[in-house]
Amino acid sequence: MAKRKTKLQQLRERELQLRRRAAEIGHMTNRNEKLRALKADAIAQEMTRLKGVLSATPSNMPTARMLDQLKKELKELASISHGHVRDAY
């Protein structure tokens, strides 16, 4: 009977380890979803701000200069949300 108890204890310990790991994975998933939601919100806010900037920009401003400024601001946003700058242009 002692062996059965030992096997049962081992089984319970393994189950506990699996439950802990499942909880850790659940927490990581929740964190990642929250980060994605925050990033999406930041990008949406930035798009709204940029639409306002574009509507207030004089029409005689050179398009290339305006695009360069927008790229610079988007790279700054990317560096904040990714931890590094990604050059997608």
VODREN-109056 format. One record per residue: residue number from 1; residue in three letters; x, y, z of N, C-alpha, C in turn. Coordinates in pm, whole numbers. Layout:
N
node pos=NUM, code=ALA, n.X=X, n.Y=Y, n.Z=Z, ca.X=X, ca.Y=Y, ca.Z=Z, c.X=X, c.Y=Y, c.Z=Z
...
end
This chain:
89
node pos=1, code=MET, n.X=81, n.Y=-119, n.Z=0, ca.X=0, ca.Y=0, ca.Z=0, c.X=86, c.Y=126, c.Z=0
node pos=2, code=ALA, n.X=203, n.Y=119, n.Z=53, ca.X=292, ca.Y=234, ca.Z=56, c.X=331, c.Y=276, c.Z=-85
node pos=3, code=LYS, n.X=349, n.Y=178, n.Z=-175, ca.X=384, ca.Y=211, ca.Z=-312, c.X=271, c.Y=285, c.Z=-381
node pos=4, code=ARG, n.X=148, n.Y=244, n.Z=-357, ca.X=35, ca.Y=312, ca.Z=-418, c.X=28, c.Y=457, c.Z=-372
node pos=5, code=LYS, n.X=52, n.Y=478, n.Z=-245, ca.X=50, ca.Y=615, ca.Z=-193, c.X=161, c.Y=697, c.Z=-257
node pos=6, code=THR, n.X=275, n.Y=639, n.Z=-272, ca.X=386, ca.Y=709, ca.Z=-334, c.X=353, c.Y=742, c.Z=-479
node pos=7, code=LYS, n.X=296, n.Y=649, n.Z=-553, ca.X=258, ca.Y=675, ca.Z=-692, c.X=149, c.Y=781, c.Z=-698
node pos=8, code=LEU, n.X=55, n.Y=775, n.Z=-604, ca.X=-51, ca.Y=875, ca.Z=-600, c.X=7, c.Y=1013, c.Z=-568
node pos=9, code=GLN, n.X=102, n.Y=1019, n.Z=-477, ca.X=167, ca.Y=1146, ca.Z=-444, c.X=243, c.Y=1199, c.Z=-566
node pos=10, code=GLN, n.X=311, n.Y=1109, n.Z=-636, ca.X=385, ca.Y=1152, ca.Z=-756, c.X=289, c.Y=1205, c.Z=-862
node pos=11, code=LEU, n.X=178, n.Y=1138, n.Z=-875, ca.X=77, ca.Y=1182, ca.Z=-971, c.X=24, c.Y=1320, c.Z=-933
node pos=12, code=ARG, n.X=-3, n.Y=1341, n.Z=-805, ca.X=-52, ca.Y=1471, ca.Z=-759, c.X=52, c.Y=1581, c.Z=-780
node pos=13, code=GLU, n.X=179, n.Y=1549, n.Z=-755, ca.X=285, ca.Y=1648, ca.Z=-777, c.X=295, c.Y=1686, c.Z=-925
node pos=14, code=ARG, n.X=286, n.Y=1586, n.Z=-1011, ca.X=291, ca.Y=1614, ca.Z=-1155, c.X=172, c.Y=1697, c.Z=-1199
node pos=15, code=GLU, n.X=55, n.Y=1662, n.Z=-1145, ca.X=-64, ca.Y=1739, ca.Z=-1178, c.X=-49, c.Y=1883, c.Z=-1133
node pos=16, code=LEU, n.X=4, n.Y=1905, n.Z=-1016, ca.X=26, ca.Y=2040, ca.Z=-964, c.X=122, c.Y=2117, c.Z=-1055
node pos=17, code=GLN, n.X=229, n.Y=2052, n.Z=-1099, ca.X=323, ca.Y=2117, ca.Z=-1190, c.X=255, c.Y=2158, c.Z=-1320
node pos=18, code=LEU, n.X=172, n.Y=2068, n.Z=-1372, ca.X=102, ca.Y=2099, ca.Z=-1497, c.X=2, c.Y=2213, c.Z=-1478
node pos=19, code=ARG, n.X=-66, n.Y=2213, n.Z=-1365, ca.X=-161, ca.Y=2320, ca.Z=-1338, c.X=-90, c.Y=2455, c.Z=-1323
node pos=20, code=ARG, n.X=26, n.Y=2453, n.Z=-1257, ca.X=104, ca.Y=2578, ca.Z=-1244, c.X=147, c.Y=2628, c.Z=-1380
node pos=21, code=ARG, n.X=195, n.Y=2537, n.Z=-1464, ca.X=241, ca.Y=2577, ca.Z=-1597, c.X=125, c.Y=2631, c.Z=-1681
node pos=22, code=ALA, n.X=10, n.Y=2567, n.Z=-1671, ca.X=-108, ca.Y=2614, ca.Z=-1744, c.X=-148, c.Y=2754, c.Z=-1698
node pos=23, code=ALA, n.X=-138, n.Y=2778, n.Z=-1567, ca.X=-170, ca.Y=2911, ca.Z=-1514, c.X=-70, c.Y=3014, c.Z=-1564
node pos=24, code=GLU, n.X=58, n.Y=2978, n.Z=-1568, ca.X=161, ca.Y=3070, ca.Z=-1619, c.X=134, c.Y=3105, c.Z=-1765
node pos=25, code=ILE, n.X=101, n.Y=3005, n.Z=-1844, ca.X=73, ca.Y=3028, ca.Z=-1986, c.X=-49, c.Y=3118, c.Z=-2001
node pos=26, code=GLY, n.X=-150, n.Y=3095, n.Z=-1918, ca.X=-270, ca.Y=3180, ca.Z=-1921, c.X=-237, c.Y=3324, c.Z=-1888
node pos=27, code=HIS, n.X=-150, n.Y=3345, n.Z=-1790, ca.X=-111, ca.Y=3481, ca.Z=-1754, c.X=-32, c.Y=3547, c.Z=-1867
node pos=28, code=MET, n.X=55, n.Y=3471, n.Z=-1931, ca.X=132, ca.Y=3526, ca.Z=-2043, c.X=40, c.Y=3564, c.Z=-2158
node pos=29, code=THR, n.X=-57, n.Y=3480, n.Z=-2185, ca.X=-153, ca.Y=3508, ca.Z=-2292, c.X=-231, c.Y=3634, c.Z=-2263
node pos=30, code=ASN, n.X=-278, n.Y=3646, n.Z=-2140, ca.X=-353, ca.Y=3767, ca.Z=-2100, c.X=-267, c.Y=3891, c.Z=-2113
node pos=31, code=ARG, n.X=-141, n.Y=3882, n.Z=-2070, ca.X=-50, ca.Y=3996, ca.Z=-2080, c.X=-29, c.Y=4036, c.Z=-2225
node pos=32, code=ASN, n.X=-6, n.Y=3937, n.Z=-2311, ca.X=17, ca.Y=3966, ca.Z=-2452, c.X=-106, c.Y=4028, c.Z=-2517
node pos=33, code=GLU, n.X=-224, n.Y=3980, n.Z=-2482, ca.X=-346, ca.Y=4038, ca.Z=-2537, c.X=-363, c.Y=4182, c.Z=-2491
node pos=34, code=LYS, n.X=-330, n.Y=4208, n.Z=-2365, ca.X=-341, ca.Y=4345, ca.Z=-2313, c.X=-242, c.Y=4437, c.Z=-2385
node pos=35, code=LEU, n.X=-120, n.Y=4389, n.Z=-2405, ca.X=-20, ca.Y=4470, ca.Z=-2476, c.X=-63, c.Y=4499, c.Z=-2620
node pos=36, code=ARG, n.X=-120, n.Y=4398, n.Z=-2687, ca.X=-169, ca.Y=4421, ca.Z=-2823, c.X=-281, c.Y=4524, c.Z=-2825
node pos=37, code=ALA, n.X=-370, n.Y=4515, n.Z=-2727, ca.X=-481, ca.Y=4611, ca.Z=-2721, c.X=-429, c.Y=4752, c.Z=-2695
node pos=38, code=LEU, n.X=-331, n.Y=4765, n.Z=-2606, ca.X=-273, ca.Y=4897, ca.Z=-2578, c.X=-203, c.Y=4953, c.Z=-2702
node pos=39, code=LYS, n.X=-132, n.Y=4867, n.Z=-2772, ca.X=-62, ca.Y=4910, ca.Z=-2893, c.X=-162, c.Y=4955, c.Z=-2999
node pos=40, code=ALA, n.X=-268, n.Y=4878, n.Z=-3017, ca.X=-371, ca.Y=4914, ca.Z=-3115, c.X=-435, c.Y=5047, c.Z=-3079
node pos=41, code=ASP, n.X=-459, n.Y=5069, n.Z=-2951, ca.X=-518, ca.Y=5195, ca.Z=-2906, c.X=-422, c.Y=5311, c.Z=-2932
node pos=42, code=ALA, n.X=-294, n.Y=5290, n.Z=-2904, ca.X=-194, ca.Y=5396, ca.Z=-2928, c.X=-186, c.Y=5430, c.Z=-3077
node pos=43, code=ILE, n.X=-191, n.Y=5329, n.Z=-3161, ca.X=-185, ca.Y=5354, ca.Z=-3305, c.X=-310, c.Y=5427, c.Z=-3352
node pos=44, code=ALA, n.X=-426, n.Y=5388, n.Z=-3299, ca.X=-551, ca.Y=5456, ca.Z=-3336, c.X=-547, c.Y=5603, c.Z=-3293
node pos=45, code=GLN, n.X=-495, n.Y=5628, n.Z=-3175, ca.X=-483, ca.Y=5767, ca.Z=-3128, c.X=-386, c.Y=5845, c.Z=-3216
node pos=46, code=GLU, n.X=-278, n.Y=5781, n.Z=-3255, ca.X=-179, ca.Y=5847, ca.Z=-3341, c.X=-239, c.Y=5877, c.Z=-3478
node pos=47, code=MET, n.X=-318, n.Y=5785, n.Z=-3531, ca.X=-384, ca.Y=5809, ca.Z=-3659, c.X=-480, c.Y=5928, c.Z=-3650
node pos=48, code=THR, n.X=-554, n.Y=5936, n.Z=-3541, ca.X=-646, ca.Y=6048, ca.Z=-3521, c.X=-568, c.Y=6179, c.Z=-3515
node pos=49, code=ARG, n.X=-456, n.Y=6177, n.Z=-3441, ca.X=-373, ca.Y=6298, ca.Z=-3430, c.X=-318, c.Y=6338, c.Z=-3565
node pos=50, code=LEU, n.X=-272, n.Y=6239, n.Z=-3642, ca.X=-214, ca.Y=6269, ca.Z=-3773, c.X=-319, c.Y=6322, c.Z=-3870
node pos=51, code=LYS, n.X=-441, n.Y=6272, n.Z=-3861, ca.X=-548, ca.Y=6326, ca.Z=-3945, c.X=-570, c.Y=6473, c.Z=-3914
node pos=52, code=GLY, n.X=-563, n.Y=6508, n.Z=-3785, ca.X=-576, ca.Y=6647, ca.Z=-3746, c.X=-462, c.Y=6732, c.Z=-3798
node pos=53, code=VAL, n.X=-342, n.Y=6677, n.Z=-3791, ca.X=-224, ca.Y=6749, ca.Z=-3841, c.X=-236, c.Y=6772, c.Z=-3991
node pos=54, code=LEU, n.X=-280, n.Y=6667, n.Z=-4062, ca.X=-293, ca.Y=6680, ca.Z=-4207, c.X=-400, c.Y=6782, c.Z=-4246
node pos=55, code=SER, n.X=-508, n.Y=6785, n.Z=-4169, ca.X=-613, ca.Y=6881, ca.Z=-4203, c.X=-570, c.Y=7025, c.Z=-4173
node pos=56, code=ALA, n.X=-477, n.Y=7041, n.Z=-4078, ca.X=-430, ca.Y=7175, ca.Z=-4043, c.X=-307, c.Y=7216, c.Z=-4122
node pos=57, code=THR, n.X=-250, n.Y=7124, n.Z=-4201, ca.X=-130, ca.Y=7152, ca.Z=-4278, c.X=-165, c.Y=7239, c.Z=-4398
node pos=58, code=PRO, n.X=-90, n.Y=7345, n.Z=-4418, ca.X=-115, ca.Y=7427, ca.Z=-4537, c.X=-94, c.Y=7345, c.Z=-4663
node pos=59, code=SER, n.X=-176, n.Y=7370, n.Z=-4762, ca.X=-169, ca.Y=7292, ca.Z=-4885, c.X=-42, c.Y=7321, c.Z=-4964
node pos=60, code=ASN, n.X=28, n.Y=7429, n.Z=-4932, ca.X=151, ca.Y=7461, ca.Z=-5007, c.X=274, c.Y=7393, c.Z=-4948
node pos=61, code=MET, n.X=259, n.Y=7318, n.Z=-4838, ca.X=373, ca.Y=7247, ca.Z=-4780, c.X=413, c.Y=7134, c.Z=-4874
node pos=62, code=PRO, n.X=540, n.Y=7122, n.Z=-4906, ca.X=583, ca.Y=7016, ca.Z=-4997, c.X=545, c.Y=6878, c.Z=-4943
node pos=63, code=THR, n.X=490, n.Y=6798, n.Z=-5029, ca.X=442, ca.Y=6665, ca.Z=-4989, c.X=556, c.Y=6577, c.Z=-4937
node pos=64, code=ALA, n.X=670, n.Y=6583, n.Z=-5001, ca.X=783, ca.Y=6499, ca.Z=-4958, c.X=825, c.Y=6533, c.Z=-4815
node pos=65, code=ARG, n.X=829, n.Y=6662, n.Z=-4783, ca.X=867, ca.Y=6704, ca.Z=-4648, c.X=763, c.Y=6659, c.Z=-4547
node pos=66, code=MET, n.X=637, n.Y=6669, n.Z=-4585, ca.X=530, ca.Y=6626, ca.Z=-4495, c.X=538, c.Y=6475, c.Z=-4472
node pos=67, code=LEU, n.X=563, n.Y=6397, n.Z=-4578, ca.X=575, ca.Y=6253, ca.Z=-4564, c.X=694, c.Y=6215, c.Z=-4477
node pos=68, code=ASP, n.X=805, n.Y=6286, n.Z=-4493, ca.X=922, ca.Y=6260, ca.Z=-4409, c.X=890, c.Y=6283, c.Z=-4262
node pos=69, code=GLN, n.X=817, n.Y=6389, n.Z=-4234, ca.X=779, ca.Y=6418, ca.Z=-4096, c.X=687, c.Y=6309, c.Z=-4041
node pos=70, code=LEU, n.X=591, n.Y=6265, n.Z=-4122, ca.X=501, ca.Y=6158, ca.Z=-4078, c.X=578, c.Y=6029, c.Z=-4052
node pos=71, code=LYS, n.X=673, n.Y=5995, n.Z=-4140, ca.X=754, ca.Y=5875, ca.Z=-4120, c.X=832, c.Y=5884, c.Z=-3990
node pos=72, code=LYS, n.X=889, n.Y=6001, n.Z=-3964, ca.X=967, ca.Y=6020, ca.Z=-3842, c.X=879, c.Y=6000, c.Z=-3719
node pos=73, code=GLU, n.X=760, n.Y=6056, n.Z=-3720, ca.X=670, ca.Y=6043, ca.Z=-3606, c.X=622, c.Y=5900, c.Z=-3588
node pos=74, code=LEU, n.X=596, n.Y=5829, n.Z=-3699, ca.X=554, ca.Y=5690, ca.Z=-3688, c.X=668, c.Y=5602, c.Z=-3637
node pos=75, code=LYS, n.X=791, n.Y=5632, n.Z=-3676, ca.X=905, ca.Y=5556, ca.Z=-3624, c.X=920, c.Y=5578, c.Z=-3474
node pos=76, code=GLU, n.X=896, n.Y=5702, n.Z=-3429, ca.X=902, ca.Y=5729, ca.Z=-3286, c.X=796, c.Y=5649, c.Z=-3212
node pos=77, code=LEU, n.X=677, n.Y=5641, n.Z=-3269, ca.X=571, ca.Y=5562, ca.Z=-3208, c.X=610, c.Y=5415, c.Z=-3206
node pos=78, code=ALA, n.X=668, n.Y=5367, n.Z=-3315, ca.X=709, ca.Y=5226, ca.Z=-3321, c.X=817, c.Y=5198, c.Z=-3218
node pos=79, code=SER, n.X=908, n.Y=5292, n.Z=-3197, ca.X=1014, ca.Y=5269, ca.Z=-3100, c.X=958, c.Y=5262, c.Z=-2958
node pos=80, code=ILE, n.X=851, n.Y=5333, n.Z=-2933, ca.X=788, ca.Y=5328, ca.Z=-2801, c.X=713, c.Y=5197, c.Z=-2784
node pos=81, code=SER, n.X=638, n.Y=5154, n.Z=-2887, ca.X=555, ca.Y=5035, ca.Z=-2872, c.X=631, c.Y=4905, c.Z=-2892
node pos=82, code=HIS, n.X=741, n.Y=4907, n.Z=-2966, ca.X=817, ca.Y=4783, ca.Z=-2991, c.X=946, c.Y=4777, c.Z=-2910
node pos=83, code=GLY, n.X=989, n.Y=4886, n.Z=-2856, ca.X=1117, ca.Y=4886, ca.Z=-2788, c.X=1233, c.Y=4908, c.Z=-2883
node pos=84, code=HIS, n.X=1206, n.Y=4914, n.Z=-3010, ca.X=1307, ca.Y=4941, ca.Z=-3110, c.X=1240, c.Y=5000, c.Z=-3234
node pos=85, code=VAL, n.X=1318, n.Y=5061, n.Z=-3318, ca.X=1263, ca.Y=5122, ca.Z=-3439, c.X=1267, c.Y=5020, c.Z=-3552
node pos=86, code=ARG, n.X=1154, n.Y=5005, n.Z=-3617, ca.X=1147, ca.Y=4917, ca.Z=-3734, c.X=1132, c.Y=5006, c.Z=-3855
node pos=87, code=ASP, n.X=1224, n.Y=4992, n.Z=-3948, ca.X=1221, ca.Y=5073, ca.Z=-4069, c.X=1138, c.Y=5002, c.Z=-4174
node pos=88, code=ALA, n.X=1013, n.Y=5041, n.Z=-4184, ca.X=923, ca.Y=4977, ca.Z=-4280, c.X=908, c.Y=5061, c.Z=-4406
node pos=89, code=TYR, n.X=984, n.Y=5164, n.Z=-4419, ca.X=967, ca.Y=5254, ca.Z=-4533, c.X=1077, c.Y=5232, c.Z=-4632
end
